[in-house]
Amino acid sequence: MLRLVFPLLSLVIAGFSIAMDLFPRRPDSRICIYGGCRIDQRDESLVREGATPAVAAALLIEDPADPTMWCGYGEFLTTTGQSQKAGAAFARALVLGPNLSPVLMRVANFDFTHGRQEEGLRLAARILTETEAFDEIVFSYLRTSGVAVPRLLGAAIPATPRAARSWLEWQRRVGTDEGIRETWAWMRRNQLADERTAVEIATILWQHQAYRAAQELWADWLGVRKGDYLDPQLLFNARMAEAPSGAPFDWTLSPAAGVEFTQRDGLDLRFLGQENINAVGVRQLTAVEAGRYRFAAEISAQNLTTDQGVTFQIVDPENPARLTVETKPLLGNVSRSWISIEFRVPESTRVLAVELVRHPSLKFDNKISGVLHVFQVSLLRNPEPQRVH
């Protein structure tokens, strides 16, 4: 007999739970007041269905240690214009659930919507430390608060790698370039930055066409590694000794079909005689101002075939019609030597792309073969007229 009691009792309880889900009761019903309703149904219905103060108080008396009930009570008081009492209810919820992120979020929502900015900022830091589940909502609160980004950093945004990177990603999507730069400076001061982040931020600023700011940020990250980069050298990794970092100011080394690259005392480019290629796959970007410039490269070549050789091209990638210049094509055998070209950057040009190209040949034997070695490159502004390479 007893074996039948427990299954029947379980069936009754399950049926009652389903009935409460399908047909939720009002908060002033006897079932809710005496504990028959789920907690989430009770505290949500306090607001949705306009419970009376007596009913709200009765629900609290039933379970005064539940912080979600105090949140529901606070939200009920808010809808009835009793903000001061609501603040006290939310304060009680914090005491009872100091580490419950959903509770913290409900309190933060009250703080940010009722002029309790300082309290909201403190709660934001606690929430972001506890979980990533509410990042988007918390960041939206911070944005609408009107508080300047420098004040948020380290206060509402905790100095932890996870929170910092999440905030930075959010800034990338909806923030400003200034906010991105301020976030980066704060991350550097708090040792939260790494090269991947530096590349990402520099790329973001570059994509936003903040070319100068992006390049200066990248150079600052390099520290002693930058050498004479930007002062006066405008090309990074001029000897191509380091593996590309992925930053827009580093070399892009993506060999075209029929070309092989080897980094050894510069860059070896081996053309396999398989393709009538155009772009070779060597490129770097740099921000510039109007003025006179000189590009130079130390190179050697062995048996470069066809009538169209390899050349360095300097172009305005935003509008090639404004500026496109090239060195003389390299053909046949060339002993180790310098090639150079001087040119003037117009006022409207803000960025240059330096790249290796080879114009496709129209001849029958148009597939290029041979080897080009680039030992180092240089791009200087306002070169001395007497300097010769």
Protein Blocks (a to p, Z undefined) as FASTA:
>chain_A
ZZmmmmmmmmmmmmmmmmmmmmccdfkbmklmnopacfklmmmmmmmnopafklmmmmmm
mmmmbmklmmmmmmmmmmnopamlmmmmmmmmmmmmmmbmklmmmmmmmmmmnopamlmm
mmmmmmmmmpmklmmmmmmmmmmnopafklmnoplmccbfklmmmmmmmmmmmmcfklmm
mmmmmmmmnopacfklmmmmmmmmmmnopmklmmmmmmmmnmmmnmmgoiabfbehklom
accehiakbccddddehiacddeeiaadddehlaccfbeoiacdddddeddddddddddd
ehigcjbdcddddddfklmmloccdddddehjaddddddddddddfklcbdcdddddddd
fbfblccgdjdddfbdcddehiafklcZZ
